[in-house]
Amino acid sequence: MIVYEIFKSIQGESTYAGLPCVFVRLAGCNLSCSWCDTPYARVPDEATELTVAEVIEKVGGYNCPIVEITGGEPLLQEEASLLAVAFADRGYRVLVETNGSVCLSGLDPRVVKIVDVKCPSSGHAGSFLLENLEHISPEDEVKFVIAGREDYDSAIRFMEEFLRGRTEKVLFAPVRPQRSPRELSEWILRDALKVRLQLQLHTYIWPDERGR
Protein backbone atom coordinates (compact mmCIF):
# COMPACT_ATOMS: atom_id res chain seq x y z
CA MET A 1 0.00 0.00 0.00
CA ILE A 2 1.06 3.62 -0.50
CA VAL A 3 1.73 5.18 2.91
CA TYR A 4 2.42 8.86 3.38
CA GLU A 5 3.34 8.78 7.05
CA ILE A 6 3.08 6.80 10.29
CA PHE A 7 3.31 8.69 13.57
CA LYS A 8 2.16 8.73 17.18
CA SER A 9 0.27 11.70 18.54
CA ILE A 10 -2.64 12.76 20.69
CA GLN A 11 -5.89 11.99 18.93
CA GLY A 12 -7.30 15.39 18.07
CA GLU A 13 -10.74 14.42 16.79
CA SER A 14 -13.68 12.06 17.34
CA THR A 15 -14.88 10.74 20.70
CA TYR A 16 -11.34 9.38 21.18
CA ALA A 17 -9.92 12.91 21.32
CA GLY A 18 -7.20 13.34 23.91
CA LEU A 19 -5.98 9.74 23.83
CA PRO A 20 -2.60 8.64 22.47
CA CYS A 21 -3.03 7.16 18.99
CA VAL A 22 -0.84 5.92 16.15
CA PHE A 23 -1.85 7.30 12.76
CA VAL A 24 -1.31 5.46 9.49
CA ARG A 25 -1.88 8.03 6.77
CA LEU A 26 -2.39 6.51 3.33
CA ALA A 27 -1.76 8.60 0.24
CA GLY A 28 -4.32 9.50 -2.40
CA CYS A 29 -7.80 11.02 -2.34
CA ASN A 30 -10.73 11.17 -4.73
CA LEU A 31 -11.93 14.54 -3.37
CA SER A 32 -10.30 17.97 -3.04
CA CYS A 33 -12.19 19.72 -0.25
CA SER A 34 -11.72 23.47 -0.11
CA TRP A 35 -10.74 23.39 3.58
CA CYS A 36 -8.67 20.16 3.49
CA ASP A 37 -6.04 20.19 6.26
CA THR A 38 -3.87 17.48 4.69
CA PRO A 39 -3.66 18.42 0.98
CA TYR A 40 -0.15 16.97 0.81
CA ALA A 41 -1.61 13.48 1.24
CA ARG A 42 -3.79 13.71 -1.87
CA VAL A 43 -0.89 12.67 -4.12
CA PRO A 44 1.69 9.92 -3.55
CA ASP A 45 4.73 12.02 -4.49
CA GLU A 46 6.42 11.73 -1.08
CA ALA A 47 4.77 8.45 -0.04
CA THR A 48 6.34 5.03 0.49
CA GLU A 49 5.12 1.64 -0.66
CA LEU A 50 4.82 -0.73 2.30
CA THR A 51 3.29 -4.15 2.85
CA VAL A 52 0.67 -4.80 5.50
CA ALA A 53 3.29 -6.64 7.55
CA GLU A 54 5.69 -3.70 7.36
CA VAL A 55 3.02 -1.26 8.52
CA ILE A 56 2.09 -3.52 11.44
CA GLU A 57 5.74 -3.76 12.48
CA LYS A 58 6.20 0.01 12.41
CA VAL A 59 3.01 0.64 14.38
CA GLY A 60 3.99 -2.01 16.92
CA GLY A 61 7.11 -0.04 17.76
CA TYR A 62 5.01 2.78 19.22
CA ASN A 63 3.49 0.66 22.02
CA CYS A 64 0.04 2.22 21.71
CA PRO A 65 -3.32 0.36 21.75
CA ILE A 66 -5.23 2.74 19.44
CA VAL A 67 -4.48 3.05 15.74
CA GLU A 68 -6.22 5.15 13.11
CA ILE A 69 -6.08 4.49 9.38
CA THR A 70 -6.62 7.79 7.61
CA GLY A 71 -5.61 9.71 4.50
CA GLY A 72 -6.20 11.14 1.99
CA GLU A 73 -8.99 8.65 1.53
CA PRO A 74 -7.72 5.33 2.91
CA LEU A 75 -10.45 3.12 1.46
CA LEU A 76 -9.29 3.83 -2.08
CA GLN A 77 -6.60 1.25 -1.36
CA GLU A 78 -7.92 -2.30 -1.06
CA GLU A 79 -5.21 -3.16 1.45
CA ALA A 80 -6.68 -0.72 3.96
CA SER A 81 -9.44 -3.17 4.89
CA LEU A 82 -6.91 -6.00 5.26
CA LEU A 83 -4.74 -3.78 7.44
CA ALA A 84 -7.72 -2.96 9.67
CA VAL A 85 -8.44 -6.68 10.15
CA ALA A 86 -4.79 -7.37 10.95
CA PHE A 87 -4.75 -4.66 13.61
CA ALA A 88 -8.04 -5.83 15.13
CA ASP A 89 -6.76 -9.42 15.26
CA ARG A 90 -3.82 -8.14 17.32
CA GLY A 91 -6.05 -6.46 19.86
CA TYR A 92 -5.83 -2.85 18.69
CA ARG A 93 -8.75 -0.47 18.86
CA VAL A 94 -8.97 0.40 15.17
CA LEU A 95 -10.36 3.66 13.83
CA VAL A 96 -10.84 4.34 10.13
CA GLU A 97 -11.48 7.89 9.01
CA THR A 98 -13.15 8.12 5.62
CA ASN A 99 -14.79 10.82 3.52
CA GLY A 100 -18.03 8.86 3.03
CA SER A 101 -17.76 8.63 -0.75
CA VAL A 102 -16.32 5.08 -0.79
CA CYS A 103 -18.31 1.98 0.12
CA LEU A 104 -17.88 0.83 3.73
CA SER A 105 -19.12 -2.72 3.21
CA GLY A 106 -15.66 -4.28 3.25
CA LEU A 107 -14.68 -3.05 6.71
CA ASP A 108 -14.49 -5.46 9.62
CA PRO A 109 -17.32 -4.89 12.16
CA ARG A 110 -14.70 -4.44 14.90
CA VAL A 111 -13.54 -1.22 13.21
CA VAL A 112 -14.83 2.12 14.46
CA LYS A 113 -15.74 4.11 11.36
CA ILE A 114 -15.44 7.90 11.49
CA VAL A 115 -17.39 8.99 8.43
CA ASP A 116 -17.50 12.48 6.95
CA VAL A 117 -20.62 13.87 5.36
CA LYS A 118 -19.43 16.70 3.13
CA CYS A 119 -21.23 20.02 3.49
CA PRO A 120 -21.58 22.63 0.72
CA SER A 121 -18.46 24.64 1.61
CA SER A 122 -16.28 21.60 0.95
CA GLY A 123 -17.16 21.69 -2.75
CA HIS A 124 -18.30 18.06 -2.56
CA ALA A 125 -21.83 18.17 -1.18
CA GLY A 126 -23.69 15.07 -2.28
CA SER A 127 -20.58 12.87 -2.40
CA PHE A 128 -21.76 10.73 0.53
CA LEU A 129 -22.91 7.27 -0.56
CA LEU A 130 -26.33 6.77 0.99
CA GLU A 131 -25.78 3.01 0.90
CA ASN A 132 -23.12 3.58 3.57
CA LEU A 133 -25.89 4.30 6.06
CA GLU A 134 -26.50 0.54 6.15
CA HIS A 135 -22.96 0.03 7.45
CA ILE A 136 -23.01 2.62 10.26
CA SER A 137 -23.44 1.12 13.72
CA PRO A 138 -23.99 2.79 17.11
CA GLU A 139 -20.24 2.57 17.73
CA ASP A 140 -19.42 4.50 14.56
CA GLU A 141 -19.19 8.27 14.26
CA VAL A 142 -20.48 10.73 11.67
CA LYS A 143 -18.73 14.06 11.21
CA PHE A 144 -19.84 17.33 9.62
CA VAL A 145 -17.25 20.05 9.01
CA ILE A 146 -18.96 23.43 9.35
CA ALA A 147 -17.70 26.61 7.69
CA GLY A 148 -20.92 28.63 7.75
CA ARG A 149 -24.64 28.69 8.23
CA GLU A 150 -25.34 26.84 4.98
CA ASP A 151 -23.18 23.95 6.16
CA TYR A 152 -24.85 23.92 9.56
CA ASP A 153 -28.36 23.80 8.07
CA SER A 154 -27.26 21.13 5.60
CA ALA A 155 -25.92 18.96 8.44
CA ILE A 156 -29.19 19.24 10.36
CA ARG A 157 -31.20 18.25 7.28
CA PHE A 158 -29.00 15.21 6.73
CA MET A 159 -29.40 14.13 10.35
CA GLU A 160 -33.18 14.47 10.18
CA GLU A 161 -33.66 12.88 6.74
CA PHE A 162 -31.05 10.12 6.69
CA LEU A 163 -29.14 9.49 9.92
CA ARG A 164 -32.23 8.91 12.07
CA GLY A 165 -30.52 7.58 15.16
CA ARG A 166 -28.19 5.07 13.50
CA THR A 167 -25.55 6.47 15.83
CA GLU A 168 -25.63 9.11 18.55
CA LYS A 169 -21.97 9.90 17.94
CA VAL A 170 -22.43 12.92 15.69
CA LEU A 171 -19.61 15.46 15.44
CA PHE A 172 -19.81 19.11 14.37
CA ALA A 173 -16.37 20.52 13.61
CA PRO A 174 -15.78 24.23 12.86
CA VAL A 175 -13.49 25.13 9.97
CA ARG A 176 -10.68 27.29 11.29
CA PRO A 177 -10.51 30.24 11.03
CA GLN A 178 -13.72 30.76 9.03
CA ARG A 179 -16.03 29.62 11.83
CA SER A 180 -15.30 30.29 15.49
CA PRO A 181 -15.91 27.42 17.93
CA ARG A 182 -17.83 29.86 20.12
CA GLU A 183 -20.32 30.74 17.39
CA LEU A 184 -20.87 27.12 16.42
CA SER A 185 -21.31 26.25 20.11
CA GLU A 186 -23.98 28.92 20.44
CA TRP A 187 -25.86 27.55 17.42
CA ILE A 188 -25.76 24.03 18.86
CA LEU A 189 -26.97 25.17 22.27
CA ARG A 190 -29.71 27.38 20.86
CA ASP A 191 -31.09 24.56 18.70
CA ALA A 192 -30.64 21.92 21.43
CA LEU A 193 -28.79 19.61 19.04
CA LYS A 194 -27.64 16.25 20.34
CA VAL A 195 -24.21 16.54 18.75
CA ARG A 196 -20.63 16.84 19.99
CA LEU A 197 -18.57 19.94 19.24
CA GLN A 198 -15.28 18.72 17.80
CA LEU A 199 -12.17 20.84 18.04
CA GLN A 200 -8.93 19.61 16.50
CA LEU A 201 -6.88 19.34 19.68
CA HIS A 202 -3.63 18.70 17.84
CA THR A 203 -3.90 22.06 16.06
CA TYR A 204 -3.96 23.82 19.42
CA ILE A 205 -1.05 21.81 20.82
CA TRP A 206 1.15 21.77 17.71
CA PRO A 207 -0.09 24.50 15.32
CA ASP A 208 0.77 23.83 11.65
CA GLU A 209 3.11 20.91 12.37
CA ARG A 210 2.92 17.80 10.19
CA GLY A 211 3.16 14.43 11.85
CA ARG A 212 1.17 15.64 14.84
C-alpha positions as CSV (number, residue, x, y, z in Angstrom):
1,M,0.0,0.0,0.0
2,I,1.1,3.6,-0.5
3,V,1.7,5.2,2.9
4,Y,2.4,8.9,3.4
5,E,3.3,8.8,7.1
6,I,3.1,6.8,10.3
7,F,3.3,8.7,13.6
8,K,2.2,8.7,17.2
9,S,0.3,11.7,18.5
10,I,-2.6,12.8,20.7
11,Q,-5.9,12.0,18.9
12,G,-7.3,15.4,18.1
13,E,-10.7,14.4,16.8
14,S,-13.7,12.1,17.3
15,T,-14.9,10.7,20.7
16,Y,-11.3,9.4,21.2
17,A,-9.9,12.9,21.3
18,G,-7.2,13.3,23.9
19,L,-6.0,9.7,23.8
20,P,-2.6,8.6,22.5
21,C,-3.0,7.2,19.0
22,V,-0.8,5.9,16.1
23,F,-1.9,7.3,12.8
24,V,-1.3,5.5,9.5
25,R,-1.9,8.0,6.8
26,L,-2.4,6.5,3.3
27,A,-1.8,8.6,0.2
28,G,-4.3,9.5,-2.4
29,C,-7.8,11.0,-2.3
30,N,-10.7,11.2,-4.7
31,L,-11.9,14.5,-3.4
32,S,-10.3,18.0,-3.0
33,C,-12.2,19.7,-0.2
34,S,-11.7,23.5,-0.1
35,W,-10.7,23.4,3.6
36,C,-8.7,20.2,3.5
37,D,-6.0,20.2,6.3
38,T,-3.9,17.5,4.7
39,P,-3.7,18.4,1.0
40,Y,-0.1,17.0,0.8
41,A,-1.6,13.5,1.2
42,R,-3.8,13.7,-1.9
43,V,-0.9,12.7,-4.1
44,P,1.7,9.9,-3.5
45,D,4.7,12.0,-4.5
46,E,6.4,11.7,-1.1
47,A,4.8,8.5,0.0
48,T,6.3,5.0,0.5
49,E,5.1,1.6,-0.7
50,L,4.8,-0.7,2.3
51,T,3.3,-4.1,2.8
52,V,0.7,-4.8,5.5
53,A,3.3,-6.6,7.5
54,E,5.7,-3.7,7.4
55,V,3.0,-1.3,8.5
56,I,2.1,-3.5,11.4
57,E,5.7,-3.8,12.5
58,K,6.2,0.0,12.4
59,V,3.0,0.6,14.4
60,G,4.0,-2.0,16.9
61,G,7.1,0.0,17.8
62,Y,5.0,2.8,19.2
63,N,3.5,0.7,22.0
64,C,0.0,2.2,21.7
65,P,-3.3,0.4,21.8
66,I,-5.2,2.7,19.4
67,V,-4.5,3.0,15.7
68,E,-6.2,5.1,13.1
69,I,-6.1,4.5,9.4
70,T,-6.6,7.8,7.6
71,G,-5.6,9.7,4.5
72,G,-6.2,11.1,2.0
73,E,-9.0,8.7,1.5
74,P,-7.7,5.3,2.9
75,L,-10.5,3.1,1.5
76,L,-9.3,3.8,-2.1
77,Q,-6.6,1.3,-1.4
78,E,-7.9,-2.3,-1.1
79,E,-5.2,-3.2,1.4
80,A,-6.7,-0.7,4.0
81,S,-9.4,-3.2,4.9
82,L,-6.9,-6.0,5.3
83,L,-4.7,-3.8,7.4
84,A,-7.7,-3.0,9.7
85,V,-8.4,-6.7,10.2
86,A,-4.8,-7.4,11.0
87,F,-4.7,-4.7,13.6
88,A,-8.0,-5.8,15.1
89,D,-6.8,-9.4,15.3
90,R,-3.8,-8.1,17.3
91,G,-6.1,-6.5,19.9
92,Y,-5.8,-2.9,18.7
93,R,-8.8,-0.5,18.9
94,V,-9.0,0.4,15.2
95,L,-10.4,3.7,13.8
96,V,-10.8,4.3,10.1
97,E,-11.5,7.9,9.0
98,T,-13.2,8.1,5.6
99,N,-14.8,10.8,3.5
100,G,-18.0,8.9,3.0
101,S,-17.8,8.6,-0.7
102,V,-16.3,5.1,-0.8
103,C,-18.3,2.0,0.1
104,L,-17.9,0.8,3.7
105,S,-19.1,-2.7,3.2
106,G,-15.7,-4.3,3.3
107,L,-14.7,-3.0,6.7
108,D,-14.5,-5.5,9.6
109,P,-17.3,-4.9,12.2
110,R,-14.7,-4.4,14.9
111,V,-13.5,-1.2,13.2
112,V,-14.8,2.1,14.5
113,K,-15.7,4.1,11.4
114,I,-15.4,7.9,11.5
115,V,-17.4,9.0,8.4
116,D,-17.5,12.5,6.9
117,V,-20.6,13.9,5.4
118,K,-19.4,16.7,3.1
119,C,-21.2,20.0,3.5
120,P,-21.6,22.6,0.7
121,S,-18.5,24.6,1.6
122,S,-16.3,21.6,1.0
123,G,-17.2,21.7,-2.7
124,H,-18.3,18.1,-2.6
125,A,-21.8,18.2,-1.2
126,G,-23.7,15.1,-2.3
127,S,-20.6,12.9,-2.4
128,F,-21.8,10.7,0.5
129,L,-22.9,7.3,-0.6
130,L,-26.3,6.8,1.0
131,E,-25.8,3.0,0.9
132,N,-23.1,3.6,3.6
133,L,-25.9,4.3,6.1
134,E,-26.5,0.5,6.2
135,H,-23.0,0.0,7.5
136,I,-23.0,2.6,10.3
137,S,-23.4,1.1,13.7
138,P,-24.0,2.8,17.1
139,E,-20.2,2.6,17.7
140,D,-19.4,4.5,14.6
141,E,-19.2,8.3,14.3
142,V,-20.5,10.7,11.7
143,K,-18.7,14.1,11.2
144,F,-19.8,17.3,9.6
145,V,-17.2,20.1,9.0
146,I,-19.0,23.4,9.4
147,A,-17.7,26.6,7.7
148,G,-20.9,28.6,7.8
149,R,-24.6,28.7,8.2
150,E,-25.3,26.8,5.0
151,D,-23.2,23.9,6.2
152,Y,-24.9,23.9,9.6
153,D,-28.4,23.8,8.1
154,S,-27.3,21.1,5.6
155,A,-25.9,19.0,8.4
156,I,-29.2,19.2,10.4
157,R,-31.2,18.3,7.3
158,F,-29.0,15.2,6.7
159,M,-29.4,14.1,10.3
160,E,-33.2,14.5,10.2
161,E,-33.7,12.9,6.7
162,F,-31.0,10.1,6.7
163,L,-29.1,9.5,9.9
164,R,-32.2,8.9,12.1
165,G,-30.5,7.6,15.2
166,R,-28.2,5.1,13.5
167,T,-25.6,6.5,15.8
168,E,-25.6,9.1,18.5
169,K,-22.0,9.9,17.9
170,V,-22.4,12.9,15.7
171,L,-19.6,15.5,15.4
172,F,-19.8,19.1,14.4
173,A,-16.4,20.5,13.6
174,P,-15.8,24.2,12.9
175,V,-13.5,25.1,10.0
176,R,-10.7,27.3,11.3
177,P,-10.5,30.2,11.0
178,Q,-13.7,30.8,9.0
179,R,-16.0,29.6,11.8
180,S,-15.3,30.3,15.5
181,P,-15.9,27.4,17.9
182,R,-17.8,29.9,20.1
183,E,-20.3,30.7,17.4
184,L,-20.9,27.1,16.4
185,S,-21.3,26.3,20.1
186,E,-24.0,28.9,20.4
187,W,-25.9,27.5,17.4
188,I,-25.8,24.0,18.9
189,L,-27.0,25.2,22.3
190,R,-29.7,27.4,20.9
191,D,-31.1,24.6,18.7
192,A,-30.6,21.9,21.4
193,L,-28.8,19.6,19.0
194,K,-27.6,16.3,20.3
195,V,-24.2,16.5,18.8
196,R,-20.6,16.8,20.0
197,L,-18.6,19.9,19.2
198,Q,-15.3,18.7,17.8
199,L,-12.2,20.8,18.0
200,Q,-8.9,19.6,16.5
201,L,-6.9,19.3,19.7
202,H,-3.6,18.7,17.8
203,T,-3.9,22.1,16.1
204,Y,-4.0,23.8,19.4
205,I,-1.0,21.8,20.8
206,W,1.1,21.8,17.7
207,P,-0.1,24.5,15.3
208,D,0.8,23.8,11.6
209,E,3.1,20.9,12.4
210,R,2.9,17.8,10.2
211,G,3.2,14.4,11.9
212,R,1.2,15.6,14.8
